[in-house]
Amino acid sequence: MSHPDAGSSSAVVSHYAATSLRTQIGDALKQTGLTGNNDLIYWKDLAPLDEFHVRGLAATEELAAELQIAPEATILDVGSGLGGPSRFLAATYGAHVTGIDLSPSFVDSATMLSERTGLAHRTTFRVADALALPFEDLSFDHAWTQHVAMNIHDRARLYSEIFRVLKPGGLFAIYDVIGGNGEPLIFPVPWAREPAISFLLTSEALRDVLSATGFDVVSWTDTTAIANEWIARQQDARSRAPSSPAIGLHLITPPDFPIMMANLGRNLVEGRARMLQAILKRPA
Ligand SMILES: C[S@@+](CC[C@H](N)C(=O)[O-])C[C@H]1O[C@@H](n2cnc3c(N)ncnc32)[C@H](O)[C@@H]1O
């Protein structure tokens, strides 16, 4: 069935598309010597590649600490990318994580990386649209999304799908770029080359749509300042050592990705965009 975001879904897939990603990542892993006992890779060693958001693993750890995840909890990771956060949740908390993503090459590589890290029994990835989640109502203890909603126009539908599949009392963790002072964004940014697939909501508008969906706000934290520091440090490190490590985001991003990150930094510094970390609850 078609929906208002259908046109932009294929544009989002193309934005993140990479050919033979599994092979490319597999070759890079061979070069690193990361493979240890029984040919397994330690999941944490993949963080420079598979934590595809500002502040990487540190941001994931902070968000997860707010969720109070019980062993064997079921978690839906919406827009799971290469699956780094899903593997973190599985390895650290003993959770069972299901990741969905629009991009078949990301889902394929996420599955391969879970096999290579020995976490395939706790993580599953499948191709799906966040706007039409292929799950029964009340399926998950928690839901989780990082750096995905910026590409999604129909937020009411996104959040009502997540609400639908959460169990009553379930928590929903968000880490996203949001709108700022109303000044237009400087493009390209990491999630979009042009405004046609970028849909940031201001903090107030986002709270309104989440409340209208039925969520209660548990916490709402503006993390713009710490994001700014991280981006500045990354840029500084890059200027000192311009060559890329074997494993890193350059494997899944276009050559001008550093410009996209620099623009994100500028958008944040100038107040055009902000960073948000939030926990929502489906009332019991
Ligand atoms: C910047 S990456 C973040 C990946 C992962 N959440 C992380 O933080 O490592 C954004 C991901 O969202 C996915 N995405 C964008 N729109 C989506 C949608 N409507 N449904 C499912 N996935 C989507 C993209 O394919 C991409 O993998």
The ligand as an SDF file (V2000), in Angstrom:
LIG
                    3D

 27 29  0  0  0  0  0  0  0  0999 V2000
   22.1260    7.2570   10.0250 C   0  0  0  0  0  0  0  0  0  0  0  0
   21.5930    5.6240    9.8620 S   0  0  0  0  0  0  0  0  0  0  0  0
   21.4400    5.1370   11.5820 C   0  0  0  0  0  0  0  0  0  0  0  0
   21.5580    3.6390   11.7740 C   0  0  0  0  0  0  0  0  0  0  0  0
   21.4940    3.1560   13.2300 C   0  0  0  0  0  0  0  0  0  0  0  0
   20.2610    3.5810   13.8480 N   0  0  0  0  0  0  0  0  0  0  0  0
   22.6670    3.6620   14.0120 C   0  0  0  0  0  0  0  0  0  0  0  0
   22.4950    4.6520   14.7470 O   0  0  0  0  0  0  0  0  0  0  0  0
   23.7680    3.0900   13.9150 O   0  0  0  0  0  0  0  0  0  0  0  0
   19.8830    5.8390    9.3660 C   0  0  0  0  0  0  0  0  0  0  0  0
   19.2080    4.5310    8.9850 C   0  0  0  0  0  0  0  0  0  0  0  0
   17.7910    4.7270    8.9200 O   0  0  0  0  0  0  0  0  0  0  0  0
   17.2890    3.9390    7.8630 C   0  0  0  0  0  0  0  0  0  0  0  0
   15.9510    4.4540    7.5280 N   0  0  0  0  0  0  0  0  0  0  0  0
   15.6190    5.6920    7.0710 C   0  0  0  0  0  0  0  0  0  0  0  0
   14.2770    5.7660    6.8790 N   0  0  0  0  0  0  0  0  0  0  0  0
   13.7510    4.5630    7.2440 C   0  0  0  0  0  0  0  0  0  0  0  0
   12.4330    4.0200    7.2700 C   0  0  0  0  0  0  0  0  0  0  0  0
   11.3640    4.7170    6.8560 N   0  0  0  0  0  0  0  0  0  0  0  0
   12.2630    2.7500    7.7040 N   0  0  0  0  0  0  0  0  0  0  0  0
   13.3320    1.9950    8.0930 C   0  0  0  0  0  0  0  0  0  0  0  0
   14.6050    2.4570    8.0770 N   0  0  0  0  0  0  0  0  0  0  0  0
   14.8220    3.7240    7.6590 C   0  0  0  0  0  0  0  0  0  0  0  0
   18.3580    4.1010    6.7830 C   0  0  0  0  0  0  0  0  0  0  0  0
   18.2740    3.0920    5.8080 O   0  0  0  0  0  0  0  0  0  0  0  0
   19.6420    4.0160    7.6160 C   0  0  0  0  0  0  0  0  0  0  0  0
   20.0890    2.7000    7.7700 O   0  0  0  0  0  0  0  0  0  0  0  0
  1  2  1  0
  2  3  1  0
  2 10  1  0
  3  4  1  0
  4  5  1  0
  5  6  1  0
  5  7  1  0
  7  8  2  0
  7  9  1  0
 10 11  1  0
 11 12  1  0
 11 26  1  0
 12 13  1  0
 13 14  1  0
 13 24  1  0
 14 15  1  0
 14 23  1  0
 15 16  2  0
 16 17  1  0
 17 18  1  0
 17 23  2  0
 18 19  1  0
 18 20  2  0
 20 21  1  0
 21 22  2  0
 22 23  1  0
 24 25  1  0
 24 26  1  0
 26 27  1  0
M  CHG  2   2   1   9  -1
M  END
$$$$
